[in-house]
Amino acid sequence: MDVADFRLRQFLRGTSLLLLLSAGCGTPSGATRPDQPKVVDLKIEGADEVKASDIKEKIVTSETPWWEPFNPFVGPNYFDENAWLADLRRIKRFYQSQGYYQVQLESEQLEDTVVRKGEDAVALRVKVRQEGEPTRVGTFEVKGMEALPPEHRARVLAELPLEPVRGDEERPIFREEGWEETKELMQQRLRELGYAEAEVSGEVQVDLATHEAKVLLEVRPGLRYRFGNIFVATDANPQVKPRRIIEQAQGAIRKGEWYSETALSEAQSRVFRMGVFGAVKVNRGAPDREARTVPVVVDVREAPFRSIRLGGGVGLDAARQEVRAVGEWTDRNFFGGLRRLTVGGRVGYAFIPDIRAAFDRLDTDGDGVLDAPNLSTPHGVVFELSTQFEQPRFLARDLRLQTTLTAERGLEQAYNFIGGRLRGGVIWQPYPEFSLFPSYNLEVYRLQGQRGLQDQTTVPPLVLGCPAGAGVDTCNISVSYLEQIAEWDRRDDPIAPRNGFYTALSLQEGGGPLQGDYDFLRVLPDVRGYYTFGDSERFTLAARLRLGTLLTPVVTNEAGERIRQESAIVNRFFAGGGASMRGFNSRRLSPMNRISKDANLSPSDQIVPIGGNSLVETSVELRMKVIGNLYLAAFHDTGLVGAGPLNFGSHQADVRKESGRVFGDYHYQAVGLGVRYVTIVGPLRLDLARRLNIGRPLPIFDPASGAPETLGGLGDCFGIGGVESTAAAANLYAGSPEGLCTFFLSIGEAF
């Protein structure tokens, strides 16, 4: 089986798995009524001012999806006469809620709206005879805020969903949804200003003759209150002292400040973030009208302080496959004081590029007998074992001391390693959405380059970034650095965000007085934004930008040339994969190193990624809700990983500098489509991407020649199309040589 055929089969298997899982997550609507005919079609005709799709979302009866015959887990949607008669009334009522009070249907009788399709199926037809003129907002009166300060009145009445007409503006259509939202928003704004008992009600008089709605809002703001004392309601014999809970709540609620429900919500988040409660609710108590204060009650229920989690997983990628088992033990009250100790790990077996690596053999003497293992397809045990200790309230309420010790063995395409990492630092989190984590880090590894086929040598130390004087087969490195990570997270949901933004910045300063084998500065900002819009908030626009650069000192080599010192491969940037630039497989967007010139190997097996000192990743994705939990997505990704630092300047003759130039020939683009099915653990995601054939092949550094080169590629999509892999085809593709198309099956959004 050749490489292209294997990738095509991977793609088909991944697609089948997604369809099977999606089918298993469906809801069997109406599957318990096989004695009734199924609904094969549902059409609403004559709906111009109100969308038919919006009407269908408000009624009970629904048509059977076209894919129902292919789904063994979900049955058809059956017809119920009583539900349908109620739905005809619901259609009229929905029109009225949208301001069309004179709507008329052609008929509301079963015989006129139900068409039999054989013995076991029906088609439903609803025809809107007349929608009528819309009812528009006429008079708009607000009572009860006369005693409030002018600035308070202005804030409460600013930009409401339902507003009075100003000047010559066209009067808005009166919609009941906007009416309810207006009352809720005004009440919320009053309570944010300290009016803890504020209530907003009112009435609307609709004149069918003039198509006008007279709106009257009645406001009862009540007294303005400040926060009083904080009380705790907890278990009978709590292990968490109430004063610790009060201390966390006081980070958002300060006695004597004006009451606001936002502060209550933030206090609830802060208490829950202590990590030892199964349930937390922060409410206001009964106001003291004489003192004009509101007490706060924090109601908590403690969760088990010790827990064990076990699981497993499979990672499938065209460049790497892995099976693994994971486990974690946590004590959330280690020696009291809410100290947290977590011991966990991951043990697995990795195959590069796939499971064939364990069985692949070669004919080394040309006698037709496979007599030697294929050393270019490594495989082996990988693991990561870690222990983390966290001390809350380290010197101050919002500081946490955190130390982590990790031992690991890894297998990458260019090298394997064994070693460990130590991290110690303090997390400052004054607000739930913002944190700053300065830390000291020490990493010690033993690196070994993967062996080639032609000369049985390893990737040279220069490619791995080994220190001068290191051996050929292996080298030991130590990386000592400071790191500062700042995060500001305003997303509505970290797993499947629809609105908000996320920003982060990582700074690393290595070497110098910290010792270690490398002096460097590493900068990595990350910005993401999300915006949901459209009818029923059907569309979500998401965007991401990541920029990274790794700077090392400039030195003079033996030839008298001024060059930058090599960086360690463990600190370099790699891109490509389901959560990165999706036009490349995992870690395949990177400068490459040649390990073989064997013509029997595919081009992608002759080279391995060695990482770079610059990174650019951008993504723009439009997500659209189709039906139920099913979403579609279209995306455009770009990516760059250059051998040299990030370069915004003009064209450079040096390939190392040119490869890091933003918008240069090594800055690649890809477009694709995706399918999402929302589950309780996050969206189940299948992405298909095609890299645009714009730019040059990835730079390949051959240690034998010492100069960059190019390598002919397939230029195909999962084995379909493409050109013959020859030297003449070297400039016919952009990026890596294993084909222009990729697919990824995973859980969770790409960003």
N, C-alpha and C positions, 0 to 999 in steps of 0.2 A: 504494500500500500504506500503510495507516494505521499509527500507532504500535503499537496493540495487536496487530495482525496480525504486525508485524515481530517483536515480543517473543515471540509464540507460536512463530514459526518458529525463532527463536534457541533457545528452550527445547527444541524437538523435535530440532534438530540437535545440541545439546549432549548430550542423552540418547542419541542414536544413536551419537555419538562415544565416549561412555563404554562402551556395550555392545560396540562394535567392539574397543576397546582391551582390555577385560576378556577378550573372547574370544581375542584374540591372545596374552594372557599365560597362558592355561590350559595344563595338562599333558595330553597325549594318552594317558590311562590305557588301556592295553590296545588301542590303535588298530592294533597290528601283528598281531592275531589275528582277521581277518575270517572264518576258517573255523569259529570257535566261535560259539555263540549268545550274544547279549548279555543281561546281567542287567537285567531291567526292574523288579524289586522284590525287596526283602530285608527280611524281618520277623523279629523275635525276640520270641516270645510267652512269657509267664510270668515275665519278668524284673521282679521287684518290688524286691528289696533292692539290686540292681545295675542301673544304668540301661542300657537298650538302646543308647542313643546312645554311651555309654562303651565298650560291647562292640564296636560297629561300628568305633570308632577303633583297636581293637587287632587287627583281622583284616585280611587282605589283600584279600579279595573285597569289592567295593562295588557298589551299584546305579548304573545310569546316571542322571545328573541329568535332571530333567524338561525342562531347557532345551537338552538336547543336540541336538535337531533344528534349533534355531535357531543353533547354533554351528558354523560351517564349519571351524574350526581344531582342534576336539577331537572325537575319535570316542567311541563308546560304550564301556562297560566290559564286557569279554567274560568268559565263564564258563570256568574251568579246574577240571577234576574233582580233580586232585591238590591244588591250592591250597585248594579247598573242604573236602576231607577233613582237611587240616591245620588249617584254620580251625575246624572242629568241635572239634578237640583244643585249639586256642588258647582257645576260649570257656570250656571247663572249667578250663583253666589260669588264665585271668584271674579266674574266680570264686574259685579257690583262693588267688590272690594277695590277694584282698579279704577273706579269712578264712572262706570258705564251702568247706570241704574235702569236703563230702558231696554236692555238686551232682550231679544226674543229668539227662541230656537224654532226651527221649522216644525219640529214635533218632539214630544217627550213621551211617546208611546213605544212600547217594545216592538210592535210589528213594523214601525217605521224606521227604527234605528238598528235593528238586528237583522242581518242577512245570513241565512243558513248556508254553510259550505259543506255539504254532505251530512252525514249522520253525527259526526263527532267534532265539528268545527263551526265557528261563527266569525263573521266579520262585522265590525261595529262602525256605524256612520252617524256623525252628528253634524248637522248643518245649521250654522248661525244665520238666521234670516235677517236680523237687524241688530247691529251693535249700538246704535243710537249715538247721540251727542254726549261727549264727556262732561261730567260735572267738574267745574273749576272752582278754585278757592275765591270766595267773594270777600266778605268782611273777616278780619282777623283781630280778635280782641284778647288781651291778656289782663287779668285782674289779680290783685293780691300782692303785687311787688312794689307798690307805691312807697312803702316805708324803707325799702332797701337802698343802700348807697348807689349812686348812678353807675359806678364802675362794676358793681355786682350785677345790676340789671343788664348792662351791656354784655357781660360775659355769658350770662344765662341765655340771652336771646340771639347770640351770634351764630350765623350759619346753621340754622335748624333745617331738618329734612322737609318740614312744612313751614313756609315763611309767608308773611304778608307781601302783597304786590307793592312794588316801589316804582313810582314814576309811570312811564309808558310801557313797562315790561308786560309781556303776555302772562296772563294769569295761569298759574300751574294747575294741572289736573289734581283733584283731590283723591288721594289714595289712602285707604285705611292703614296700610302698613306704615306710611309716612306719618300719619297721625299718632299711632302708638309709639313710634320711634321718637317723635318730638316730645311727648310727655315723659318718656323714660330718660331722654337726654337732659331735659331741663331739670328733672328731679336729681339726676346724677350730678349735674354741675352745681346745684344748690348745696348738696351734701359735701361736695369737694370744697366748698367755701366755708364749711363749718356748720351749716344748718342741718344738723343730724336728723331732725324729725320732719324734714321738708316733704311735702306731698303735692303732686300735680295731677289734677283731674280736669274735666271739662266736658263739653258736649258739642256736637256738630248737627246743624239743621240743614237738611238737603232739600232744596226747592226744585222739584222735578220739572216745573214749568219753565223756570229761568235757567236751569242747569247750573245752579249756584249753591255753594256750600258756605254757610255762616259758621265760622270757627270761634269758639269761646274757650279759653284756657283759664282755669281757676287755680291759683297758686297759694299754698299755705306754707310759707317758709318756716314759721316757728322761730325759736330762739337760736342764736348763734353760740356754739359751744366750743370749749377747749378740751383737750385730752386730760383725763384724771389719772387715777391709779390703775395699775395693771394687776389682774388676778389670774390665777392658774387653776384650772380644773383638770385633775389627772387621776391616775389609778390609785387604789387604796394604799398600796405600799410601793410608791414609785422609787426607781433606782436613780432617776434623773432629778436632781434637786430643783425645786421650783425657781430658786433664785437664778439658776443658769438659764431657764426658759425666759424669765422676765428680762434678763440681761440681753438676750438676743432680740426680743421684741422691742426693747428700748432703742435698738439701732434704727428703727423706723418710726416708733411712736415715742414722742418726747412730751412729758407732762408739761402742760401749760401752752403747748402749741395748738393752733386751730385744728379742729377735727376734720379728717378727710378719710374717705373710704379707700383711697389709693394707699394711704399709710397702713390701713388694716391689712390690705392685700400683701404689701411688702413685708409686714411683720409675720404674716402667715408663711410666706416663702422663706424667710430667715429661720424661723423655728423648724420648719420641715427640713431645711438644709442641714440641720444638726445630724440627720441620718439615723436617728434612733426611734422615730415615731412612725407608727403605721397610719395614723390619721391626725391631722391638725386642723383646727378651725378657730379663727380669730374673729370675734364678734364684739359689737358695742353692748355695754350693759344699759340699765335703765338710767337715763340722764338725771342729773341733779339740777333742777331748774333754778334753785336759789343760788347755788354756786356757779351755775352755767358750765358744768363740767360733765364729761362722759367717761365712765370707767370702761376699761377694756378687759374682756374675758378671753383667755387663751385656753382652749379645750384640747387636750392631747391624749392619745392612747399609745402606750409604748409598744414597740414591736420586739420580736425576739432579738437579743443582743448578739447571738451567734448564729451563723448561717453557713451552709455548704451548698455550692453550686457545681454541678457536673454537666458536661455536654460534649459535643463533638461537631465536626464540620468537614467540609470538602471544599477545596479551592480549585476551580477549573479555569484555566487560561491557556491560550495557544502557546505561551512561552513558559508556563510553569504549572504543575499540578501538585496538590498536596492533600493528604488526609491527616486529621489531627483530633486529639482529645484534649479537652480543657477542663480545668477544675479550679475552685477557689474556696478558701475558708476565711471567714471574717469574724473577728471579735470586736464589737463596737463599744465595749466598755472595758478595755484591757487594763487591768489593775486600777479600775475606777477612773473617774474624771473624764469619761467619754473619750478616752484615748482609743484609737482604732488601729488594729493590727490585721493586715491582710496578707495571706500567703496563697499564692496561686501560680499557675503555670500552664504551659501548652506543650504537648509532646506530639510529634507527628513524623511523617515520612514524606519527603519531597522528591519529585521527579522533574528533571529539566531536559527537554521542554515538556515531556509527557511520560506516561507510565511505561512506554516502550523502552525507556532508559534502563529499566531493570533487566531487560531481556535482549537488548540490541547487541549484536556481535558483528565482527568484520572479517573479511577474507584478507589477511595481511600478506600472504605469500602468493596469491593469484592461482591457487590450485582448486578454487571453487568451494573450499571448505571454510565455514565461518569458525575461525579458530581463536579469536581474541575479542575481548569486550570492547565496545565502542566507548572510549574514554571521553568523547566529546559530549556525551549525554549523561551527566552525573546524576546520582541519586543517593539518598542517605537519610539518616535520622536527623531531625531538627528539633530543638526544644528551646523554651524560654521559661525560667523559673525565677520568680521574684518575691520579695518580701517588702512590704510597705508599712511604715509606722507614721501615724499622724497624731499630733498633739494639738487639740483645739485650745483656743484662748491662750496663745503663746505670747505672753507679755501684755497683750491687749485683746479686747473682745473680738476684733475683726481679723486677727492674725492666727494662722495655723502653721505649725512646724510640720514639715513633711520630708521624710527620708525614704529612699528606695534603693534596694540592692538587688541586682539582676544578674543571673548567669544565663548564657545563651550559646547555642550553636546554630549557625545558619548556613544555608546553601543558596547561593545566587548564581546567575548565569556566568559571571566572570570569575568568581572566587567563592571559597567557603571560609568560614571563620569559626573560632571558638573564643570565648572571653567573657567579660563581665562589665557592668556599668554601675556606678555609684552616683546618686543624686541626693543633694540635701539643700533645702531652701525653706523660705517662708512665704505663704500665700496670704496676700492682703486682699480681702473682698469686702469693701465697705458697702456695696450694693449688690443685689442678686445678679444683675446683668454685667457687672464689671469686676475684673480680678487682675491682680498683678503678682507674678510669681518669679522673683529673683532666686537663682540657685547656683550652686557649684556642682560641676559634673566631672567625673573621671571615667574614662573608657579605656580598657586594656583588651587588646585582641591579638590573636595569632592568626595571620592571614595566609591563605594558600591559593594560588591561581589555579583555575581549572586547566587540565591538560589538553593539549591539542592532539591531532592525529598524525601529522606529517613528520614532525621531528620529536614528538613526545616531550616537549618542553612545556613549561607553565607560562602563564601570563607573566611578563617580566615585572620586577619590583617597581620600575618606573611607572607602569600603568596602574599598579595598586597604590602608588604614592608611598612606597616603603622608604624608610630613612636611608641615607647613603651608607653603603657598606653592607646592606642586607643581603641575605642569601638568595639563590635563584628560586628554590622551591617554596620557601616560607619566609615570613618576616614577622617580627613582633613590633607592635606599635602601641603607643599610649597617647591619648588625647585628653588634655586638661583645659577646661574652659569655664567661664562664667556665662550664664544665660539669663535673659530677662524676657518673660512672656507676658504680654498685656492682651487681654481679651475684653471686648465689649459686645455683648450678645443681646440684641433686641428682637430676635425671631419669635414668632408666636408659637412655634413648635420646632425643637431642634431636630426631630427625626424626619418630619415632612413639612417643612416651613411653607407658608403661603403669603405671609406679610412680614415686613420688618427688615432688619439688616444684621450683619455680623462682621466685625472687624477684629483682626489680630495682628500682632507684631512680635516677631522673635528676633532677638539679637544675641549673638554668641561672640565672645572675645576669648581666643585661645592662646596658650603659650605665654611667652614673656616671663614675668615673675611666677606664673603658675606652673612653669616647667612644661613637661610633655614634649613630644617630638615635633609639634607643629605650632607655628604662629599664624593666626588667621583671624579674620573678621567675617562673620556670616550674618546676612540680613535677609529676612523673609517676611514681608507683609502679605496679608490675605484680607480681601474685601469681598463681601457677598451681599446681594440685595434681592428682595422678593416683593412682588406687587400683584395682587389678585384683582381682577376686574371682569366686566361683562355681565350679562344677564345671569342671575343666580350664582354670581362669582364663579363662572365656569372656567375662566382662563387665569393662569398664573405665569407671570414673566419673571424668570430668575436669571441672575447674572453673577459672574465671579471673575476676580482678577487676582493672580498671585505673581509676585515678582521676587526673584531671589538672586543674590550675588554672593560669591565666596572669594574674598580677597586674601592673598598671601604675599609675603614680602618679596621685593625685587632684589635679586642677587646677580652676581657676575659668574658665569660658568667658566670652564677651562679654556674655551675659545675666546674669552673676553667679551661675550655677549651678555647684555642685561636681560634676564628672564625672570619670570616669577617662579618661586619654589612650588614644587608639586604639593597638592593637597591630598589628604587621606581619602581613600575611596569610600570610607564609611561616613564621611561628612559631605560628600558631593551630592548634587541634585540628580534625581532620576524622574522621569515622567512616563506617562502611558498607563492605561488600565481603566477599569470601570469608574473610578473616582478621580480620574485625572484627565489627560488629553485622550479621548476615546478613539482617535484615529490610529493609535498604536497599542500593541499588546503591553502587558505589564512590564514596566521598566525598560521598554524597547525604544523610547524616545531618549536618546543619549548618544554622545560620541561612542564609536565602536572600536574594538580591538580585534584584529584578525588572529585566529588561533589555528586555522587550517586553510590549505588551498586544494583540498581533495575534491576533485570534480564530481565524485559520487555523492557528495553531500549537497543539500539544498543551500542556497546562498545564506539563508538565515542561520544555518547551523555552523557556518564558517566564521561567524563573528559573534562577539559578546559585548554587551554594554558595559562601559567603565565609568559612567557618570560624568558630570560636568560642573563647572564653576559658575554657571549662570542659568537662570530659569525664568520662563515666562509662560503662564497659563491663563487663558481666557475662555469663558464659556457663556453663551447666551442660549437659554432654553425656554421654549413656550410649552407649557403643560395645559392640556385641555381635558376636562371631564367629559366622558362620552356617555356613560350610563352607570348608575350605581357606584361601585368602587373601581370601575375601570377607567383608566386615563390613557391618553396618548400624549406623546411629546415629540417635538422637533427641536434639534439643537445644532449649534455651530460652535466648534471648539478650535482653538489655536494653541500651539505649544512650541517651545524652544528650550533646548538644553544645550548650551554651548561649552566648548572646551575652555574658553577664557572667561573672564568676568563679564558682566552685563555691559553691553556697548550700545549707546544711542547715537554714535557718530556715523561718519561716512564709511564707504566701502574700504576694507583693508585687504592688502594682498596676503597677509598671514592668515591661514585657514583657522588657526586657534582663535584669533581675534574676530575674524569674520563670522565664525559659527555662533558667537554670542551677540550678534547685532540684531536688535529688535527690528522686525519687518524685513529682514534680510532673506537670503536664499535658504537659510536653515530654520526659518520660522514657518512651521507647517500649519495647514488648515484641514479641517474635516467637517463633514455634515452628516447628520444621521436622524433616525427615527427611533422612538422607544415606546414600549408598552409598560404601564404600571398597573398593578392590582393591589389595592390598599388592604393590609392585614393588620392584626393587632400588634405585630412586632415591627411594622413598618412596610413601606411599599415593596412588593416583589417586582423587580425591575429587569426587563430585557431591553438592551440597547444594541442597535445595529448602526455602524458608522462606516463611512467611506472617506478615506483620505483624498483630498483634492490633489491632482498631479501638478502642483505648483511648487517650484523650487528645485533644489538639487538633492542628490542622495546624501544620507548622513555621512559625515566625515569618518573615515576608517583609518586608524593609525596602525601600520604594520611595523612591528619592532625590528623586522629584518631590514627593511628599507629606510626606516626612520622618517618617512614622508607620508602624508595622508593620501588615500586613494579612494576609488569608488568601486562598487561591486554590483554587477548586473542583478536585477530582481525579476520576480515573476510578473508583477503588474496585474495580477488577477484579483478576483473576488471569490474567495472560498473555492478556488480551483476552477472557476469559470472565466474564460477569456484569458487575457494576458499575452505575454510574448515569451519566446524561448529565453532562458537564462544564459546569456552570453556576455562577453565583454562589450560587444557592440550595443547591448541593451542597457549599458551602465547609466545612460542619461535619460532613459525612457520612463523613469519612475521618480517620485519624490519621497524621501524618507527611507524607511527600512525596506529591505528587499523581500520580506515574506508575504507581500500582497498588499493591496490597497484597502481591504475591508477587514473589519473586526466585529466581534459580538461579545457581549458581556451579560451574564446572568447573575444577579446579586440581590440582596435585600437592603433597602435604604436608598434614598436619593443620591445622585452623584455628588451633590453639594447642597 
